[in-house]
Amino acid sequence: MVPLFLFLWLMIAPPSIAVAAAPSLAQPGCQDYCGNVSIPYPFGIGSNNCYLDQRYAVTCNQSFHPPRPYLASLSLEVLEVSLTIQTITVNNPVVTDCRSSTSNEVLMTSNGLEGTPYLISDVNNKFTVLGCGNAILGSDGMVIAGCSSLCNQNSTTQVSGCYGIKCCETTIPFYLNMYSVSVATQGDCLSGFLAAEYWIQGYNISDPLFSVESIDMVPVVLQWTFEEVDIPGCMGDTYNTSYPLPGNTSITTWSCECGWAEEGNPYLANGCQDTIGLAWLKVTYFNLFRVLLVVEECANCKGQCSSGKNGSLVCLTRPNKSSKKEVILGHTELDLGHFFWISAGVSISMGALFLIIGIFWLYKTVLRIKNKKRKEKFFKRNGGLLLQQQTSVDKGSVEKTHFSAKELEKATDNFNENRILGRGGQGTVYKGMLTDGRIVAVKKSKIVDESQLEQFINEVVILSQLNHRNVVKLLGCCLETEVPLLVYEFISNGTLFKHIHDQSNEFPLSWEMHLRIATEVGGALAYLHSSTSIPIYHRDIKSTNILLDDKYRAKVSDFGTSRSIAIDQTHLTTLVKGTFGYLDPEYFQSSQFTEKSDVYSFGVVLVELLTGKKPISMTRTGEQRSLATHFLLSEEENRLFEIFDPRVLKEGTKEELMAVANLARRCLNLSGKNRPTMKEVATELEGIGRSNNQSSTVQSNFQEVACAGGAESVVLSDGNSTSMELKFYNSITSSSDGQPLLCNTI
């Protein structure tokens, strides 16, 4: 009965402890609040030991009521500090332009966040434009985002938030430590800035009484970073995270977190405490081990074990017995005592084992139910029910729509950094291997706006049905994670951009391959526009979204911004999205995307193939920073051959080059109605490709006999007769011994 009693006592005895109060988050002896704002360490107010270093010093301005904290290193008001997600929200001034056109550099340029541990968070902030017009966000000489707000003087909606009328907002692709904003107003005043994602919801922008000039401060969320040497005294678990930066770079930051069932400030000594009422578990384990130790002691006791103070067990020594009988009885009692305590020890040990197993089973059950509910929540939020509804109509059209999160985590080695193939505005792409041995590309999307779920799922279904040899195949998706995961076929030879612009490429593409790739991409876009059951606009055609497989065949990829339209519909009216350098100027001005907008972007890709130059270059001046403008001006000045890639000039004929250049010029026409359709473009490229093949066949029968003085005599032979022909050339390439090697036909 005693072992059972002890076991029940361990199970039901109430712990004689009090739940600890919430610990202070500041250094001991330091001010932990300024007004209503908590200032946790590594930030601090007061002397040097209150903060990690001067970059984290905070001053408390008592002239306000209540007092306001300011980050001393940036002179910005602190609104909130979060140890959990390692962010600090500050109040940042806004610059408003009230002229017809200007280019203002605002907030945190070269002397802003550079050299500090702070980055502007791409997760918690949005690029916001107030007023009427267009704004471009740049960083370190690169254009990274743009936004266009429409004017509607008759709008009287009373709904708060930003919906494209007198205001627009868009996500940013990277963490930033500096940025600049260029604006083009279409009204009285225009302001472009970065602000916390939640900020705009408090304003009714379309209210006629709303004034852009009235907004002088906005909250901005900064991510503060640590090097590993900054957290030597971490009292919890350390983690490292990589944040993407512009230019395909990243920064690794370290953080510290309290352990399970603890909270507080892990950067302080004894900063992590049990404050959620789970201390009874520790007390139970302590009592259990104490009883087991006492039982072991009583097993070796040469007398009786009895209750002592505070319920403890003590061994009472028996006096020696002189008679034989008493000795025997005493010996018998001693054996019974050993048997009793051995039984008690075994019973308690078994009870403790079952208790631990029961707690572990209960924990795993609760965790399993929690994970299941969490997956169901993400599945519904990411549009899973809508996907099931749409795929149930035509189950045979999708090879495999849904992958499990566990399957994709295993395929990508838990999304290992070493598996990253590339990062973009829509998400990060990882290389993975499925259980059946297929190599795939897994795209981890950014958080999907719930208002766009229907379009997102619609695109998943449509792309799952596409079957074109020059379109990357979408194998399926996973919606039971926090952000959607898309699974594509893996394309091994990287992007067309890399093959065009990487000078260290060991296998440069020939002109014939350039022409074939252009033809394949044109055919794929014509298929999307004209041959699918519902026309699809890609909306982000660029050389980085054109992949090359192991045989250097083109594959159009990244349909993250693509949209399908009704057959009788001529355009989409949307907030401006795309990549500068490829963006249709007509779309940028009107916010109306048509099939001819894809044609314009494809025209820029054609010029890239001809010239080998990047679509935006800071080395060119003025308007000619844009490759499209540079190309058109060069054509007007009759100096196209000066900007063509030397390899293209060497391998292509003048007729072919001029045919492709003329096609590119028509695609880049500023008026969309004067551009050809993608079907016409594809047909024309196929014709140029066929003439290229015929020309190669004829030239293989030519026997070069002389090439000097700007002319070449060639003998034409078809096996039965011969004839002599004289051809003239505009350039001659000679070998070291003076003999001609290549002549370019005029």
C-alpha positions in Angstrom: 0.0 0.0 0.0 2.9 2.4 0.7 4.3 2.4 -2.8 0.8 3.1 -4.2 0.3 5.9 -1.7 3.6 7.5 -2.6 2.8 7.2 -6.3 -0.6 8.9 -5.8 1.0 11.6 -3.7 3.4 12.3 -6.6 0.5 12.5 -9.0 -2.0 14.7 -7.0 0.0 16.6 -4.4 -0.4 20.3 -5.1 3.0 22.1 -5.5 3.9 24.5 -2.7 5.2 27.2 -5.1 4.0 30.5 -6.4 3.9 31.4 -10.0 6.7 33.9 -10.6 5.9 37.4 -11.7 6.9 38.5 -15.2 10.6 39.3 -15.1 12.0 42.7 -16.0 13.5 42.9 -19.5 16.0 45.6 -18.8 19.4 45.3 -17.1 19.1 45.2 -13.2 19.0 48.7 -11.9 18.2 50.2 -15.3 15.0 52.0 -16.4 12.8 49.5 -18.3 10.1 51.8 -19.6 10.0 55.3 -21.2 6.5 56.4 -21.1 4.4 53.5 -22.4 7.2 51.9 -24.4 9.2 48.9 -22.9 13.0 49.2 -23.6 14.5 45.7 -23.2 18.2 44.9 -23.2 20.3 45.0 -25.5 18.7 48.5 -25.8 18.8 50.5 -22.6 18.4 54.0 -21.0 21.0 55.5 -18.8 24.6 54.5 -18.1 26.8 52.3 -20.4 26.0 49.1 -18.7 22.3 49.5 -19.5 22.8 48.8 -23.2 25.0 46.6 -25.4 26.9 49.5 -27.0 26.2 53.0 -28.3 24.2 51.7 -31.3 21.5 50.4 -28.9 21.5 53.5 -26.6 18.0 55.0 -26.0 17.3 58.5 -24.6 14.0 59.3 -22.8 12.7 62.7 -23.6 10.8 63.9 -20.5 9.5 67.1 -22.2 6.6 65.1 -23.7 3.6 63.6 -21.7 4.0 60.7 -21.6 7.8 60.7 -22.2 9.0 59.5 -25.6 12.1 57.3 -26.2 14.5 58.1 -29.0 17.2 55.8 -30.6 20.3 57.9 -30.0 22.3 56.6 -33.0 19.6 57.5 -35.5 17.7 60.3 -33.6 14.4 58.5 -34.4 11.5 58.1 -32.0 11.1 54.4 -30.8 7.5 53.1 -30.9 8.0 49.4 -30.1 10.8 46.9 -29.5 10.2 43.2 -30.0 12.7 40.6 -28.6 10.7 37.8 -30.2 11.1 38.8 -33.8 14.1 41.0 -33.2 12.6 44.3 -34.6 12.4 47.9 -33.5 9.6 50.2 -34.8 10.6 53.8 -35.2 8.8 57.0 -36.3 10.3 58.2 -39.6 9.8 61.6 -41.3 8.2 61.7 -44.7 9.2 64.0 -47.6 6.4 65.2 -49.8 6.8 66.7 -53.3 4.4 69.3 -54.5 5.9 70.1 -57.9 5.0 68.7 -61.3 8.1 66.4 -61.4 11.1 65.9 -59.2 13.6 63.3 -58.0 14.0 63.3 -54.3 16.2 61.1 -52.2 14.5 60.5 -48.9 15.1 58.5 -45.7 18.4 56.7 -45.1 20.5 57.2 -48.1 24.3 56.7 -47.9 24.5 58.2 -44.4 21.5 56.4 -43.1 21.5 52.7 -41.9 24.9 51.8 -43.5 27.4 50.8 -40.8 24.6 50.2 -38.2 23.1 46.9 -37.1 19.7 47.9 -38.6 17.9 46.8 -41.8 14.6 47.9 -43.2 12.5 44.8 -43.0 10.9 43.5 -46.2 8.4 41.4 -44.3 7.0 44.2 -42.1 7.1 47.2 -44.5 5.5 48.2 -47.8 6.5 50.8 -50.4 3.6 53.3 -50.2 2.7 56.2 -52.5 0.2 58.9 -51.5 -1.2 61.2 -54.1 -1.6 60.8 -57.8 1.2 59.6 -60.0 4.1 57.1 -60.2 7.0 56.4 -57.9 10.1 54.2 -58.3 12.0 52.7 -55.4 15.8 52.3 -55.9 18.7 51.0 -53.8 22.5 51.3 -54.6 21.8 52.3 -58.2 19.3 49.5 -58.8 15.5 49.9 -59.4 13.8 47.4 -57.2 10.1 48.4 -57.0 7.5 50.7 -58.4 4.0 51.8 -57.7 1.3 53.8 -59.6 -1.7 55.4 -58.0 -4.8 56.5 -59.9 -6.7 59.7 -59.7 -10.4 59.6 -59.1 -11.8 62.9 -57.9 -15.4 61.5 -57.6 -14.4 58.8 -55.1 -16.3 59.2 -51.8 -15.7 55.8 -50.3 -15.5 55.7 -46.5 -13.4 52.5 -46.4 -10.0 52.9 -44.7 -6.9 51.5 -46.4 -5.1 51.7 -49.7 -6.8 50.4 -52.8 -5.0 52.1 -55.7 -7.0 55.4 -55.7 -4.9 58.3 -54.6 -2.7 55.6 -52.9 -0.9 52.5 -53.8 1.4 50.1 -51.9 3.6 47.1 -52.9 6.0 44.7 -51.2 9.8 45.2 -51.4 12.0 42.2 -52.5 14.9 42.7 -50.1 16.0 43.9 -46.7 17.5 47.4 -47.2 20.0 49.7 -45.4 19.4 52.6 -47.8 16.9 53.6 -50.5 15.9 56.5 -52.8 12.6 57.4 -54.3 11.8 59.0 -57.7 8.3 60.4 -58.2 6.3 61.8 -61.1 3.2 63.6 -59.9 -0.1 63.8 -61.8 -1.7 66.1 -59.2 -0.9 68.6 -56.6 1.4 66.6 -54.3 2.9 63.2 -54.2 4.8 61.3 -51.5 6.6 57.9 -51.8 8.1 56.2 -48.7 8.5 52.9 -46.8 6.1 52.4 -43.9 5.0 49.6 -41.6 2.4 47.3 -43.3 -0.4 48.1 -40.8 0.0 51.9 -41.0 -2.2 52.7 -44.0 -5.2 50.9 -42.6 -5.9 53.8 -40.2 -6.5 56.3 -43.0 -9.4 56.9 -45.5 -7.2 58.1 -48.4 -10.2 58.7 -50.7 -11.9 61.1 -48.3 -11.9 64.6 -50.0 -10.7 66.0 -46.7 -7.6 63.9 -46.6 -4.4 65.8 -47.3 -1.1 64.3 -48.4 0.8 67.2 -46.7 -0.7 66.2 -43.3 1.3 63.0 -43.2 4.7 64.0 -41.8 5.7 60.9 -39.8 5.2 57.2 -40.5 6.2 54.0 -38.5 9.0 51.9 -40.1 10.0 48.5 -38.8 13.8 47.9 -38.6 15.3 44.5 -38.2 18.2 44.7 -35.8 21.0 42.2 -36.4 23.7 40.6 -34.2 27.0 39.0 -34.9 27.8 35.9 -32.9 30.3 37.8 -30.7 27.4 40.1 -29.6 25.6 37.4 -27.7 28.3 35.5 -25.6 26.0 35.5 -22.5 22.9 34.0 -24.2 20.9 32.3 -21.5 18.7 30.4 -24.0 19.0 28.8 -27.4 21.0 30.6 -30.2 19.9 30.7 -33.8 21.2 32.2 -37.0 19.1 33.5 -39.9 20.1 34.9 -43.3 18.3 38.0 -44.7 18.5 38.7 -48.5 20.1 42.0 -49.6 20.2 43.6 -53.1 22.7 42.3 -55.6 22.2 38.5 -54.7 23.9 39.0 -51.3 22.7 38.3 -47.8 23.6 39.0 -44.2 23.6 36.4 -41.4 22.3 37.5 -38.0 22.3 35.7 -34.6 19.5 35.7 -32.1 18.8 34.2 -28.6 15.6 32.7 -27.4 14.4 31.4 -24.0 13.7 27.7 -23.8 10.5 25.8 -23.6 8.1 26.9 -20.8 10.2 30.0 -20.1 9.9 33.6 -21.0 11.8 36.8 -20.3 15.0 38.3 -21.8 17.5 35.6 -22.8 20.3 38.2 -23.2 20.4 38.8 -19.5 21.8 36.6 -16.8 18.9 34.6 -15.3 16.7 36.4 -17.7 14.7 33.3 -18.7 12.2 32.3 -16.1 9.2 29.8 -15.7 6.3 32.2 -15.7 3.5 30.1 -17.1 2.7 27.7 -14.3 4.7 24.6 -15.3 7.0 24.6 -12.3 4.9 21.8 -10.7 6.5 19.5 -13.3 10.0 20.3 -12.0 8.8 19.9 -8.3 7.3 16.5 -9.1 10.5 15.3 -10.7 12.5 16.6 -7.7 10.2 14.8 -5.2 10.3 11.6 -7.2 14.1 11.5 -7.2 14.3 12.4 -3.5 11.9 9.5 -2.6 14.0 7.1 -4.8 17.1 8.1 -3.0 15.5 7.6 0.4 14.2 4.2 -0.7 17.7 3.2 -1.7 18.9 4.4 1.7 16.2 2.4 3.6 17.1 -0.7 1.6 20.5 -0.7 3.3 19.1 0.3 6.7 20.0 -2.1 9.6 16.7 -1.2 11.3 13.4 0.5 10.6 12.7 3.4 8.3 10.3 5.8 9.8 8.7 9.2 8.9 10.8 12.2 9.9 10.2 15.9 9.7 8.6 17.3 6.5 7.5 13.8 5.5 11.0 12.5 4.9 12.0 8.9 5.7 14.8 8.2 8.2 16.6 5.0 9.3 16.2 4.1 13.0 19.1 1.8 14.3 17.8 -1.2 16.3 19.5 -2.2 19.6 21.4 -5.5 19.5 19.5 -8.7 20.7 21.3 -11.3 22.8 18.9 -14.3 22.6 19.0 -16.7 19.6 15.3 -16.3 19.0 15.4 -12.5 19.0 18.3 -12.6 16.7 16.4 -14.9 14.4 13.3 -12.7 14.6 15.4 -9.7 14.1 17.1 -11.3 11.1 13.6 -12.3 9.7 12.3 -8.7 10.2 15.4 -7.4 8.5 14.8 -9.7 5.5 11.1 -8.6 5.4 12.3 -5.0 5.6 14.6 -5.4 2.6 11.8 -7.1 0.7 9.4 -4.4 1.5 11.7 -1.6 0.4 12.9 -3.4 -2.7 9.2 -3.8 -3.7 8.5 -0.2 -2.9 11.5 0.9 -5.1 10.4 -1.3 -8.0 6.8 -0.1 -7.8 7.8 3.6 -7.6 10.3 3.2 -10.4 7.6 1.5 -12.6 5.1 4.2 -11.7 7.6 6.9 -12.5 8.4 5.2 -15.9 4.6 5.0 -16.7 4.2 8.6 -15.6 7.0 9.8 -18.0 5.7 7.6 -20.8 2.2 9.0 -20.2 3.4 12.6 -20.2 5.4 12.0 -23.4 2.4 10.3 -25.1 0.1 13.2 -24.0 2.7 15.8 -25.3 3.0 14.0 -28.7 -0.8 13.7 -29.0 -1.3 17.4 -28.2 1.5 18.4 -30.6 0.0 16.2 -33.3 -3.4 17.7 -32.9 -1.9 21.2 -32.8 0.1 20.6 -36.0 -3.0 19.1 -37.7 -5.1 22.1 -36.9 -2.2 24.4 -37.9 -1.9 22.7 -41.3 -5.7 22.9 -41.8 -5.6 26.6 -40.9 -2.8 27.2 -43.5 -4.5 25.0 -46.0 -7.8 27.0 -45.8 -6.0 30.4 -45.6 -3.9 29.6 -48.7 -7.0 28.6 -50.7 -6.9 24.8 -50.4 -10.7 24.5 -50.4 -10.9 26.5 -53.5 -8.2 24.4 -55.2 -10.1 21.2 -54.3 -13.3 22.6 -55.7 -11.6 23.6 -59.0 -9.6 20.4 -59.5 -12.6 18.2 -58.7 -14.2 19.4 -62.0 -11.3 17.9 -64.1 -9.2 15.6 -62.0 -7.4 14.1 -64.9 -6.0 17.5 -65.9 -3.6 17.7 -63.0 -0.9 15.1 -62.7 -0.3 15.7 -59.0 -1.7 18.9 -57.5 -0.8 18.6 -53.8 2.4 17.7 -52.0 2.7 17.3 -48.3 4.9 19.7 -46.3 6.9 16.8 -44.9 7.6 15.5 -48.4 9.0 18.8 -49.6 11.0 19.4 -46.4 12.7 16.1 -46.9 13.2 16.8 -50.6 15.0 20.2 -49.9 16.8 19.1 -46.7 14.6 21.3 -44.6 15.1 24.2 -47.1 18.8 24.2 -46.6 20.6 27.4 -47.7 22.9 25.3 -49.8 19.9 24.2 -52.0 18.9 27.7 -53.0 18.8 28.2 -56.8 17.8 31.8 -56.8 15.8 34.5 -55.1 13.2 36.8 -56.6 10.4 39.2 -55.8 7.9 36.3 -55.6 9.9 34.0 -53.3 13.0 31.7 -53.1 13.6 28.7 -55.2 15.3 25.5 -53.8 16.6 22.4 -55.6 15.0 19.2 -54.3 14.7 15.4 -54.9 11.4 13.6 -54.5 11.1 10.1 -53.2 10.7 8.8 -56.7 14.0 10.2 -57.7 12.8 13.2 -59.7 14.8 16.4 -59.4 12.5 19.4 -58.9 12.6 23.1 -58.2 10.6 24.1 -55.1 9.5 27.8 -54.9 8.8 29.1 -51.4 6.5 31.9 -52.1 6.1 35.1 -50.1 2.9 35.4 -47.9 -0.1 35.5 -50.3 -2.6 38.3 -49.9 -5.9 36.7 -48.9 -7.7 39.0 -51.4 -5.7 37.4 -54.2 -6.2 33.8 -53.2 -8.8 33.1 -55.9 -6.4 34.4 -58.6 -3.5 32.5 -57.1 -5.4 29.2 -57.0 -6.7 29.9 -60.5 -3.2 30.2 -61.8 -2.1 27.0 -60.1 -4.9 25.1 -61.8 -4.2 26.7 -65.2 -0.5 26.2 -65.1 -1.0 22.6 -64.0 -2.9 22.1 -67.3 -0.3 23.8 -69.5 1.5 21.4 -71.7 4.1 23.1 -73.9 7.7 22.0 -74.4 9.0 25.6 -73.9 7.0 26.3 -70.7 8.3 25.1 -67.3 5.9 22.5 -66.0 4.2 23.1 -62.7 4.0 19.7 -61.0 1.9 20.8 -58.0 1.9 22.8 -54.7 1.7 22.6 -51.0 -0.8 24.8 -49.1 -0.5 23.4 -45.6 2.5 25.6 -44.7 2.6 29.3 -43.7 3.4 30.3 -47.2 2.5 28.4 -50.4 5.1 26.0 -51.9 5.1 25.5 -55.7 6.9 22.5 -57.3 8.2 22.8 -60.8 10.3 20.6 -63.1 14.0 21.3 -62.6 15.8 23.0 -65.4 19.6 22.4 -65.2 21.4 25.0 -67.2 20.3 28.2 -65.4 18.9 31.4 -66.8 19.3 33.0 -70.2 20.5 36.2 -68.4 23.5 34.3 -67.0 24.5 32.9 -70.4 24.2 36.3 -72.1 25.9 38.5 -69.5 28.4 36.2 -67.7 31.7 36.8 -69.4 33.3 33.8 -67.6 30.8 31.3 -69.2 32.8 28.3 -70.5 30.2 27.6 -73.2 29.0 30.9 -74.8 25.8 30.6 -76.9 26.3 30.8 -80.7 24.1 33.1 -82.9 22.3 30.1 -84.1 21.4 29.2 -80.5 20.4 32.8 -79.8 18.0 32.7 -82.8 16.6 29.3 -81.8 16.0 30.4 -78.2 14.2 33.5 -79.4 12.0 31.4 -81.6 11.2 29.0 -78.8 10.3 31.7 -76.3 8.2 33.5 -79.0 6.3 30.3 -79.7 5.7 29.7 -76.0 4.3 33.2 -75.5 2.1 32.9 -78.6 0.8 29.6 -77.1 -0.1 31.4 -73.9 -1.8 34.3 -75.7 -3.6 32.4 -78.4 -3.7 28.6 -78.1 -4.8 28.0 -74.5 -8.5 27.7 -73.6 -8.2 30.9 -71.5 -5.6 33.5 -72.7 -2.7 34.0 -70.2 -0.6 37.1 -69.9 2.8 36.4 -68.4 3.5 40.0 -67.2 7.1 39.5 -66.3 9.0 38.4 -69.4 12.7 38.9 -68.9 15.9 36.9 -69.5 16.1 35.8 -65.9 12.7 34.1 -66.3 13.9 32.1 -69.3 15.6 28.9 -68.3 17.8 26.6 -70.4 17.6 22.8 -70.1 20.5 20.3 -70.6 20.0 20.7 -74.4 19.8 24.5 -74.2 16.2 24.5 -75.1 14.3 27.5 -73.7 11.7 27.2 -70.9 9.6 30.2 -69.9 9.2 30.2 -66.0 8.0 32.3 -63.1 4.3 32.8 -63.5 3.9 34.4 -60.1 2.5 37.7 -61.5 0.7 36.0 -64.5 -3.0 36.5 -65.0 -5.6 34.7 -67.1 -8.4 36.7 -68.8 -11.7 36.1 -70.5 -11.5 35.6 -74.2 -13.6 38.7 -75.0 -11.4 40.9 -72.6 -8.7 43.1 -74.1 -6.7 44.2 -71.1 -6.2 44.0 -67.3 -6.4 47.1 -65.1 -4.0 46.5 -62.3 -1.4 48.2 -60.0 1.8 48.4 -62.0 4.0 45.3 -61.5 7.0 44.1 -63.4 10.7 44.6 -63.8 12.1 48.0 -64.9 14.0 47.8 -68.2 11.4 45.3 -69.5 8.2 47.2 -68.4 5.9 48.5 -71.1 5.9 52.4 -70.9 2.2 52.4 -72.1 1.3 50.0 -69.2 3.3 52.1 -66.7 1.3 55.3 -67.7 -2.2 53.7 -68.0 -2.0 50.8 -65.6 -3.7 48.7 -68.4 -1.8 45.5 -69.2 -2.5 44.0 -72.7 -1.0 41.2 -74.7 1.1 43.8 -76.4 2.8 44.5 -73.0 4.3 41.0 -73.1 5.3 41.8 -76.7 7.3 44.8 -75.5 9.1 42.8 -72.8 10.0 40.2 -75.4 11.4 42.9 -77.6 13.8 43.8 -74.8 14.9 40.2 -74.7 15.5 40.2 -78.4 17.7 43.3 -78.0 19.6 41.6 -75.2 20.3 38.6 -77.5 21.5 41.0 -80.3 23.7 43.3 -78.1 24.7 41.2 -75.1 23.9 44.3 -73.0 21.8 44.5 -69.8 18.3 46.0 -69.9 19.3 48.7 -67.3 22.9 50.1 -67.1 24.1 52.8 -64.9 27.2 53.2 -67.1 25.0 54.7 -69.9 23.8 58.3 -69.3 20.4 59.9 -69.5 17.6 58.1 -71.3 20.0 55.6 -72.7 20.3 53.8 -69.4 17.4 51.9 -70.8 18.6 49.3 -73.3 15.4 49.7 -75.3 15.9 53.5 -75.7 19.6 52.9 -76.4 18.7 50.5 -79.2 16.1 52.7 -80.8 18.4 55.8 -80.8 21.2 53.7 -82.2 18.9 52.6 -85.0 17.8 56.2 -85.8 21.5 57.2 -86.0 22.4 54.2 -88.3 24.9 52.8 -85.9 23.2 49.5 -84.9 26.3 47.4 -85.8 28.3 49.4 -83.2 26.2 48.1 -80.3 25.8 44.5 -81.5 27.6 41.7 -79.7 30.9 41.0 -81.5 30.1 37.2 -81.5 26.7 37.9 -83.0 28.4 40.1 -85.7 30.9 37.4 -86.4 28.5 34.5 -86.7 25.3 36.0 -88.1 24.6 37.4 -91.6 23.6 41.0 -92.1 20.2 40.0 -93.4 19.5 37.9 -90.3 20.7 40.5 -87.9 18.7 43.3 -89.6 15.6 41.1 -89.8 15.7 40.4 -86.0 16.6 44.1 -85.3 13.6 45.3 -87.3 11.3 42.8 -85.5 12.7 44.0 -82.1 12.1 47.7 -83.1 8.4 46.9 -84.0 8.0 45.1 -80.6 9.4 48.2 -78.8 6.9 50.6 -80.5 5.7 53.0 -77.8 2.1 52.5 -79.0 0.8 49.0 -78.3 -1.6 48.9 -81.2 1.4 49.3 -83.6 3.2 46.3 -82.2 2.8 42.8 -83.8 1.0 40.1 -81.9 3.1 37.3 -80.3 1.7 34.9 -83.0 3.1 37.2 -85.7 6.4 37.5 -83.9 6.8 33.7 -83.5 5.9 33.2 -87.2 8.5 35.8 -88.3 11.2 34.3 -86.1 10.5 30.8 -87.5 11.0 32.2 -91.0 14.3 33.8 -90.1 15.4 30.5 -88.5 14.5 28.6 -91.6 16.5 31.0 -93.8 19.4 30.6 -91.4 19.4 26.9 -91.8 19.2 27.1 -95.6 22.0 29.6 -95.6 24.2 27.3 -93.5 23.5 24.4 -95.9 24.4 26.4 -99.0 27.5 27.8 -97.4 28.7 24.3 -96.6 29.1 23.7 -100.4 31.2 26.9 -100.9 34.9 26.5 -101.4 36.7 29.7 -100.4 39.5 30.5 -102.9 40.4 34.1 -102.2 39.4 37.1 -100.1 41.3 40.2 -100.4 40.9 43.9 -101.1 37.3 43.9 -99.9 36.1 41.2 -102.4 36.0 37.4 -102.5 36.0 34.9 -105.4 34.1 31.7 -104.6 33.6 28.6 -106.6 30.1 27.1 -106.4 29.9 23.4 -107.0 26.9 21.1 -106.9 28.9 18.0 -108.1 27.9 18.3 -111.8 28.9 21.8 -112.8 30.9 24.8 -111.4 30.6 28.6 -111.7 32.5 31.6 -110.4 30.9 34.4 -108.3 32.4 37.6 -106.9 31.0 38.8 -103.5 31.9 42.1 -101.8 32.5 42.5 -98.0 32.5 45.3 -95.5 35.2 43.7 -93.2 37.8 41.0 -93.5 39.4 39.0 -90.7 42.9 37.7 -91.6 45.2 35.1 -90.0 48.7 35.9 -88.8 50.2 34.9 -92.2 47.9 37.4 -94.1 45.4 34.8 -95.4 41.7 35.7 -95.1 39.7 33.7 -92.6 36.3 35.4 -92.5 34.5 37.9 -94.7 31.2 39.6 -93.7 28.9 40.1 -96.7 27.5 43.5 -97.5 
